[in-house]
Amino acid sequence: MTPLRDSAAPTPLHHHEARPPGPNSLLCASVTQRLLLAAAGLVPLWAIVWWALR
C-alpha cells in the first residue's frame, strides 16, 4: 500500500504546477465572449450585404 501512495503523491504536485485557473480562465472567457459577440454582430451585417447584392 505504501508504494501506491508514493506513486500517487506526485500527481497533485504536478497538477499544482499548472497555472492557477483564476484570472487566466477569466481572461480566456472574456476573449471568447468578445469573439462570439463580434461574430453575432457581423452575422446580420453580412446578411444585409448578401441580400443587397442578390
Order of alpha helices (4+ residues) and beta strands (2+ residues): alpha-alpha-alpha
